[in-house]
Amino acid sequence: MRTMISSLSQVEAVLFDLDGTLVDTNIDFPLMKRELCALASKEGLPAAELARLDILAMVDEGARQLQFLGKLEQAERFRASALAKLEEIELRHAATASEVPGARELVARLMAKGIKVGIVTRNCRSASELALRLVGIEPDVLVCREDCSACKPHPDQLHVALTKLGANPSYSVMIGDHIMDVQSGNAAGLMTIGLLRDNKPCNFFDNAKPDLVVRSLTEVMRAIIGDNC
């Protein structure tokens, strides 16, 4: 395992996941899957098979299958309808967003120390910006699913964020509450911190192998800057 960055002068950037890490919107993922399955069935796609995938993979795979069959118009219709439905659900939940304890203070202190802050999310931009406005967090960079062809756990989103920030992955940290966050951070060459929320088992991150697992954003501050933060 890599050694966690310990010196303030070494840290160039910190990338955060959004939902579950800095804000809580309690998005109804089962509802999303039901809605996508309904759209898939309407287009003659195997809904039960697609339901085994994660939300965005369902959209990509459904469109891919239709394209493979030469149904290009249907593929575009399915993708557009699916993304519109996801955005509708995300916006509804973002309207009730609340701060994960310590999120605003952590972001503010990092930025005050000259550390660049980026947010990398699989959510849509409109819902992400709404949630951030409601909780009062303004990062240097926000990278959403519209900004890349491949989202977490693929590293592309993190590469985009670091390029915008002008930061070196070797001196950057990725923090998130999901395995995908750690996987993308590891793949992009960043240090990784898994935020273990109370509703997750103790071994949740074991297979993803983050550099550090914490239970609060206060622990994140301590890990990056130290006790005198």
C-alpha positions, 0 to 999 in steps of 0.5 A: 500500500502507498504511503499517505501524503503527510505534509501539507506542502505535498498536497496539490489537490483533493478530489471528492465524490459528491453524494454521500461524501459531501452532501446527502440527497438520499437518491432513490436508486431502486426507483431509478432502476425500475424506471430504466427497466420500464424504458428498456422493456419499451424498447424490447431490451432485456430489462432483467439482464440490464438490472444487474448493472449499475445505473449508468452502465444500464444506460450504456449497455441498453444503447449499445445493444440497440446499436448492435442491432442496427437500431440507431434511432432507438438507441439514441431515443433510449439514451436520451429518455433514460438520462432525462429520467435520471436527471428528473429523479436526481433533481427531485432529491437534490432539492432536499440536500443536506450537508454531510457533517463537516463538509463545508468546514473541510472544503473551506480549510483545504482551500484556505491552505492553498489546496485545490478542491475538485468534485467528481460525481456520476450525477448530472450537473443541474442536480449537483449544482443545486445540491452544492448551492443548498449546502453552501459548498463551492469547489474549484472544479466540478466534473459531472457525468456530462463532462466525460465519456466514461464515469467512475470507476473509470479514471477519466473523470479524475483526469479531467478534474486534475487537468483543470486544476493543474494538479499532479495525481501523485500529489493528489487525493481522492475521497469517497464513500463508494467502492467506485470512488476508490477504484477510480482514484487507484486507477488514476494514480491518486492516494485514496481515502474511503469514507465509511458511512454508518450504514456500511459494514466494516469490510466495505472497502476491503476489496477496493484497497484504499490507502486509508479508511475513515469514518468522518470528514474530521478524520479526513482533515487530520489525515491530510493536514494533521492535528494542527488544522 
